Structure formats: structure tokens, C-alpha cells
Amino acid sequence: MPAFEWHFSVRAVPAGQNMSAGALLRWYYFSDRILHEFDDFWVEVKD
């Protein structure tokens, strides 16, 4: 017997809602300029 039990359900998200959520996320990234399209970025690693 496992040390714990899983208590959750799984259900598919309707395609229309999933596409709407993706469009809103894309709008958020665009409006906040978070790596929109091919924006350059860099990571500085300090040792």
C-alpha cells in the first residue's frame, strides 16, 4: 500500500477555452514585452 493516496480528477479542457487562454497569454507577453517574437536577451553568470 502506498504511503499516500492521490485525490484528484483529470478532465480535458475544451478546445475553445484552451485557445482563448493561449491567446490571452500571448497578449500578456506582447503587452508586457516579455520575449516577444525574437527579442534578444542575455544571462550574466557570475562565478
Buried (B, 14 or more C-beta within 10 A) or exposed (E): EEEEEEEEEEEEEEEEEEEEEEEEEEEEBEEEEEEEEEEEEEEEEEE
